């Protein structure tokens, strides 16, 4: 069973979002990391890139598949986690902590799932 922290927001594409002011920290959920298997490569957008909600902004590759990262919010990338690029397995070992992917400054927060709704979505 996947861990789903109550303090985060979620998307149906298995990203998590932590909001602090007008900045959203974004990563993939433990459920997604577990489904991918051992992550061996992460590609992220660059700081300063504009992202559109729902657009592909990167990818996570594992030994068995490739998963796309979708932007849950529109805005400007203000930070990309270079540590996960250098050590992709961090996405598996700490998806809600050191395995975060990008931070995006947004103007408007879209409607996202809460932990209860996301847990229901993944059937756990």
Residue, then its C-alpha position, 0 to 999 in steps of 0.5 A: x500500500x502506498x503512502x499518501x501524505x494528507x498535507x499534499x495535493x495530488x493529480x490524476x496523473x500521479x503528481x503531488x503538489x505542496x503549496x507554499x505561498x505562490x510556489x508549488x513544489x512538484x514530484x511524483x507519488x510513491x504509487x507512481x514511483x513504485x509502478x515505474x520500478x527502479x528509476x535510472x534517469x530523470x529529465x527536468x525543465x530548466x529554471x526560467x522555463x514557462x510551463x502550462x498546466x497539463x503539459x509534459x515538462x519532463x520524464x522519469x525513466x526506469x529499468x522497465x518504462x518511461x513516465x512523463x511528468x505533467x505540470x499540475x500548475x501553469x507558471x515559471x520554473x523557479x527551481x529544478x532538483x539537480x540532485x535527482x538528476x544526479x541520483x535518480x533513485x532518490x525518486x524511489x527512496x524518498x518521493x515526498x522528500x528529497x525526490x521532489x522534481x521542480x518548483x513552479x511559481x504560479x498565479x492561480x492554483x487549479x483544483x487538485x485532489x486531496x489525499x482522500x480523493x487520491x487514495x480512492x483514485x489509486x484504489x487503496 
